[in-house]
């Protein structure tokens, strides 16, 4: 099989996985983003890469966003939102971050494969995204891809879907967003 054929298989798998997403969960996340005073985001590994891209697009929308742990990240306060992307919902550093945010009165949203995970139990908003991982105890899905690849990919695509929804609700366009793109590259 060729790389092109493998890529087509991955895309077909992700198309099937989108059907597992719940509009109500996604709408709750969009509402939480729009209501937040400040938005903090975090993830680890490849999930962290995907949420970093999401942070960048939220910035382009003009929203007050920060990557948790960065030196320029301000202090949290009540009315803020922390969004965590974690397939397992059990990554130790992210669990600690979630607990700290909750103790500060920060709302917590989680995008995960496991709605019963430790972080999910703390979260105000949980968005379950499909995927397969050896870390999951129960999962009826299978994937042609190794480890959490499908989750990480569907996360990145779902983040872009959230951006499109926010654009509609906020009256933003690609043209208005590009004005907020960095000029220090």
Secondary structure, DSSP 4 states (H G I P E B T S, - for coil): --HHHHHHHHHHHHHHHHTT--HHHHHHHHHHHHH-SSEEEEE-HHHHHHHHHHHHHHHHTT--EEETTSTT-----TT-EEEEE-SSS--HHHHHHHHHHHHTT-EEEEEES-TTSHHHHH-SEEEE-----TT-S------SSSTTHHHHHHHHHHHHHHHHHHHHHHT--HHHHHTTS-S--
